């Protein structure tokens, strides 16, 4: 890098960044190592010469990525977090009765009741409150889960786009890249809030066994089972979350990009239908892993035997003792819950994004 090129590039960097410009003859201005760091930060391929890069920059064809940690970036991420949290709470509360039926069916060994029969029995035994048992813990879990999922999804998409820009590839996400970003986002969110998932299952299946409230149940469970029991079934959960969330996000965003390719915005009905479709595809494809996860969470609780050592043992054991249908117990109520849940979730999320004035990467 020549002296003249270094001076031009250094002046241009301070022009677009708004930083105070030091003396053009100062040592800092001539530091090629510092210039190289800026070069990489802008994701300009190292193979380009200074003249080539400057021509691209001054032509307006190149847009340097925003800094990772600025007030604007943090505010934007907080908005994604809030939009996801609101969407999660609203959608889960709407489908809580079906969520209760699905959880009880997945945890059951042997013959299970149909959704209508179980809802009728719950109404007779516990009244309307029976439809919302565990919903407080569920909302407490879903709010951060959905928030972290959406903000992590945007983060991983941005990283993939930066990598593609560095490699001089088209700045459009492929379906497989959306699946990877969504899968990683699902794993991050699940790992952050997993203890609340365990408590939610306890309040749903073993109501009153460890107390009535979230805090009381959590305290009693840890005293009896130990702290590590809160993370029982974490590995299969992470393995289930990668394909589940990945497939859901991939299906929704890929179809959304196709529908919106002409520049038109989707209607509320289209958003709800597309969200429901994405949730249905994800639920059907990953339901066996969800069944094993519930069994691992609840084994050893309420007189249930500790039957399975890990996820693979659970898959093999359920298939052997209950047949292939055992891996799809609770699928019907789970799908019935997924349709309105994911549909309303994306409607609320897109509405919140519009209100907050934020847009998704890669669209």
C-alpha positions in Angstrom: 0.0 0.0 0.0 1.5 3.3 -1.1 1.8 6.5 0.8 -0.8 8.3 -1.4 -3.3 5.4 -1.2 -3.0 5.3 2.5 -3.7 9.1 2.9 -6.7 8.9 0.6 -8.2 5.8 2.3 -7.6 7.3 5.8 -9.3 10.6 4.9 -12.2 8.7 3.4 -12.6 6.5 6.5 -12.8 9.5 8.8 -15.2 11.2 6.3 -17.8 8.4 6.5 -17.3 7.4 10.1 -17.5 10.9 11.5 -14.4 10.4 13.7 -12.0 13.3 14.4 -9.4 13.5 11.6 -5.8 13.5 12.9 -3.0 15.2 11.1 -2.5 13.6 7.7 1.2 13.4 8.4 0.8 11.8 11.8 2.1 8.4 12.5 -1.4 7.0 13.1 -2.5 8.1 9.7 0.3 6.1 8.0 -0.2 2.9 10.1 -0.7 0.2 7.4 -1.7 -2.2 10.2 -4.4 0.0 11.4 -5.6 0.6 7.8 -5.7 -3.1 7.2 -7.9 -3.6 10.3 -10.3 -1.0 8.9 -10.1 -2.8 5.5 -11.2 -6.1 7.1 -13.8 -4.3 9.3 -15.5 -3.0 6.1 -15.4 -6.6 4.7 -13.5 -5.5 1.6 -11.9 -8.6 0.0 -8.2 -8.5 0.6 -7.7 -9.4 -3.1 -8.9 -6.0 -4.2 -6.3 -3.2 -4.7 -6.8 0.1 -3.0 -7.7 1.7 -6.4 -10.4 -1.0 -7.0 -11.8 -0.7 -3.6 -12.0 3.1 -3.7 -13.7 3.0 -7.1 -16.4 0.7 -5.6 -16.7 2.9 -2.5 -17.0 6.2 -4.3 -19.4 4.7 -6.9 -21.9 4.0 -4.1 -22.1 0.4 -5.0 -20.5 -0.7 -1.7 -22.1 -0.1 1.7 -19.9 -0.9 4.7 -21.6 -2.9 7.4 -22.6 -1.0 10.5 -20.5 -1.3 13.6 -21.5 -4.3 15.8 -21.8 -2.4 19.1 -23.3 1.1 18.6 -26.3 2.7 20.4 -28.3 2.2 17.2 -27.4 -1.5 16.9 -28.2 -2.2 20.6 -31.6 -0.3 20.3 -32.4 -2.3 17.2 -31.7 -5.6 18.9 -33.7 -4.6 22.0 -36.7 -3.9 19.6 -36.3 -7.4 18.1 -36.2 -8.8 21.6 -39.3 -7.0 22.7 -41.2 -7.8 19.5 -40.5 -11.5 19.9 -41.4 -11.5 23.6 -44.7 -9.9 23.0 -45.5 -12.3 20.1 -44.7 -15.3 22.3 -46.8 -14.3 25.2 -49.9 -13.4 23.1 -49.7 -16.5 21.0 -49.1 -19.0 23.9 -51.9 -17.6 26.0 -54.4 -18.0 23.1 -53.6 -21.7 22.7 -52.9 -22.7 26.4 -55.8 -25.3 26.5 -54.4 -27.2 23.6 -50.9 -26.8 25.0 -52.0 -28.5 28.2 -53.6 -31.4 26.3 -50.5 -31.9 24.1 -48.1 -31.9 27.1 -50.2 -34.4 29.1 -50.5 -36.7 26.1 -46.8 -36.7 25.3 -46.0 -37.5 28.9 -48.5 -40.4 29.1 -47.5 -44.0 28.8 -50.1 -46.3 27.2 -53.5 -45.3 25.8 -54.2 -41.5 25.6 -57.4 -39.6 25.4 -58.5 -37.6 22.4 -58.2 -33.8 22.6 -62.0 -33.2 23.0 -62.3 -35.9 25.7 -59.4 -34.5 27.7 -60.6 -30.9 27.4 -64.1 -32.1 28.7 -62.5 -33.9 31.6 -60.3 -31.0 32.5 -63.4 -28.7 32.5 -65.3 -31.1 34.8 -62.4 -31.6 37.2 -60.6 -28.2 37.4 -62.8 -25.8 35.6 -61.5 -23.0 33.3 -58.3 -22.7 35.4 -57.4 -26.2 34.3 -57.0 -25.0 30.7 -54.3 -22.5 31.8 -52.3 -24.5 34.4 -48.7 -23.9 33.8 -49.4 -20.9 31.5 -47.7 -18.5 33.9 -44.5 -20.5 33.7 -45.1 -21.0 30.0 -45.3 -17.3 29.3 -42.4 -16.6 31.6 -40.5 -19.1 29.5 -41.9 -18.1 26.1 -41.3 -14.4 26.4 -37.5 -14.6 26.7 -37.4 -17.7 24.4 -39.2 -16.0 21.5 -37.3 -12.7 22.1 -33.9 -14.5 22.1 -34.9 -16.6 19.1 -35.8 -13.6 16.9 -32.9 -11.4 18.0 -30.4 -14.3 17.6 -31.9 -15.2 14.2 -31.3 -11.6 13.0 -27.7 -11.7 14.4 -26.8 -15.0 12.7 -28.3 -13.8 9.4 -26.2 -10.7 9.6 -23.1 -12.7 10.2 -23.8 -14.9 7.2 -24.4 -11.8 5.0 -21.1 -10.3 6.2 -19.3 -13.5 5.3 -21.0 -13.6 1.9 -20.0 -10.0 1.3 -16.4 -10.8 2.2 -16.5 -13.7 -0.4 -18.0 -11.4 -3.1 -21.2 -13.5 -3.2 -24.8 -12.4 -3.8 -26.2 -10.6 -0.8 -29.3 -12.8 -0.5 -29.8 -15.6 1.9 -30.4 -19.1 0.6 -32.9 -21.4 2.3 -30.1 -23.6 3.9 -28.5 -20.4 5.3 -31.9 -19.4 6.9 -32.2 -22.9 8.3 -28.8 -22.8 9.9 -29.4 -19.3 11.3 -32.7 -20.3 12.7 -31.4 -23.6 14.1 -28.6 -21.8 16.0 -31.0 -19.2 17.3 -33.3 -22.0 18.6 -30.4 -23.6 20.4 -29.3 -20.4 22.0 -32.8 -19.6 23.3 -33.4 -23.1 24.6 -30.2 -23.2 26.5 -30.9 -19.8 28.2 -34.4 -20.6 29.5 -34.4 -24.4 29.8 -35.1 -24.6 33.6 -38.4 -22.7 33.0 -39.4 -25.4 30.5 -38.9 -28.0 33.2 -41.0 -26.0 35.7 -43.7 -25.5 33.1 -43.9 -29.3 32.4 -44.1 -29.9 36.2 -47.0 -27.4 36.7 -48.8 -29.0 33.8 -48.4 -32.7 34.5 -47.7 -32.8 38.2 -49.9 -29.8 39.4 -49.6 -29.4 43.2 -46.9 -32.0 43.5 -44.2 -29.5 44.1 -46.3 -26.5 45.0 -48.7 -24.1 43.3 -46.6 -21.3 42.1 -43.6 -21.0 39.8 -41.1 -20.0 42.6 -42.4 -22.6 45.1 -42.4 -25.4 42.5 -38.9 -24.5 41.4 -37.6 -24.4 45.0 -39.3 -27.7 46.0 -38.1 -29.5 42.9 -34.5 -28.4 43.4 -34.6 -29.5 47.0 -35.9 -33.0 46.1 -34.3 -33.7 42.8 -31.2 -31.5 42.8 -30.2 -28.5 40.7 -29.0 -30.6 37.8 -32.4 -32.1 37.4 -33.6 -28.8 36.0 -31.5 -29.5 33.0 -32.6 -33.1 32.5 -33.3 -33.6 28.8 -31.3 -30.5 27.8 -29.2 -32.3 25.1 -32.3 -33.7 23.3 -33.9 -30.4 23.6 -31.0 -28.6 21.9 -30.9 -31.3 19.2 -34.7 -30.9 18.7 -34.6 -27.1 18.7 -32.1 -26.9 15.9 -34.2 -28.6 13.2 -37.5 -27.3 14.7 -36.7 -23.6 14.9 -34.5 -23.9 11.8 -37.3 -25.4 9.7 -39.9 -22.9 11.0 -37.8 -19.8 10.3 -36.6 -21.2 7.0 -40.1 -22.1 5.8 -41.6 -18.7 6.8 -38.8 -16.5 5.5 -38.3 -18.4 2.2 -42.0 -18.3 1.4 -42.3 -14.7 2.6 -39.4 -13.6 0.3 -41.2 -15.3 -2.7 -44.6 -13.8 -1.9 -43.0 -10.3 -1.3 -40.6 -10.5 -4.3 -42.7 -7.9 -6.2 -42.3 -5.4 -3.4 -45.8 -5.8 -2.0 -46.4 -6.3 1.7 -48.2 -9.4 2.9 -51.7 -9.0 4.4 -52.5 -10.1 8.0 -54.3 -13.2 6.6 -51.3 -14.1 4.5 -48.9 -13.7 7.4 -51.0 -15.8 9.7 -51.4 -18.5 7.1 -47.7 -18.6 6.3 -46.8 -18.7 10.0 -49.2 -21.5 10.6 -47.8 -23.5 7.7 -44.2 -23.0 8.9 -45.2 -24.1 12.4 -47.0 -27.2 11.1 -44.1 -28.3 8.9 -41.7 -27.9 11.9 -44.0 -29.7 14.3 -44.6 -32.7 12.1 -40.9 -33.1 11.2 -39.6 -32.8 14.8 -42.4 -34.2 16.9 -40.7 -37.5 17.8 -37.8 -35.6 19.4 -40.3 -33.5 21.3 -41.9 -36.6 22.8 -38.5 -38.0 23.9 -37.6 -34.6 25.4 -40.8 -34.6 27.5 -40.3 -38.1 28.7 -36.7 -37.4 29.7 -37.8 -34.3 31.6 -40.5 -36.1 33.6 -39.0 -39.5 34.2 -38.4 -40.1 37.9 -41.1 -37.6 38.8 -44.5 -38.7 40.3 -43.6 -42.4 40.4 -42.5 -42.5 36.8 -39.6 -44.9 36.2 -36.2 -43.7 34.9 -36.4 -45.7 31.7 -34.2 -43.8 29.2 -30.5 -42.8 29.5 -30.4 -40.4 26.5 -32.3 -39.3 23.4 -31.3 -42.2 21.2 -32.2 -44.7 24.0 -35.5 -42.9 24.3 -36.2 -43.1 20.5 -35.3 -46.8 20.4 -37.2 -47.6 23.6 -40.5 -45.8 22.7 -40.4 -47.4 19.2 -39.9 -50.9 20.7 -42.5 -50.7 23.5 -45.1 -48.4 21.9 -44.4 -48.7 18.2 -43.9 -45.9 15.7 -47.2 -44.3 16.8 -45.7 -43.8 20.3 -43.3 -41.2 18.8 -46.3 -39.2 17.6 -48.4 -39.2 20.7 -49.9 -35.8 21.2 -49.3 -34.8 17.6 -52.9 -33.9 16.9 -53.3 -31.4 19.8 -49.7 -30.2 19.3 -50.6 -29.3 15.6 -53.9 -27.8 16.6 -52.0 -25.6 19.1 -49.2 -24.9 16.6 -51.5 -23.6 13.9 -53.0 -20.6 15.8 -49.9 -20.2 18.0 -47.3 -19.7 15.2 -49.8 -17.9 13.0 -50.7 -15.3 15.6 -47.1 -15.2 16.7 -45.9 -14.0 13.3 -48.8 -11.5 13.0 -48.0 -9.9 16.3 -44.2 -10.0 15.6 -44.6 -8.4 12.2 -46.9 -5.8 13.6 -44.5 -5.0 16.4 -41.6 -4.7 14.0 -43.6 -2.2 11.9 -44.5 -0.2 15.0 -40.8 -0.2 16.1 -39.6 0.7 12.6 -37.2 -2.2 12.2 -36.7 -4.6 9.3 -35.2 -8.1 9.0 -31.8 -8.8 7.4 -31.6 -10.7 4.1 -35.0 -9.7 2.8 
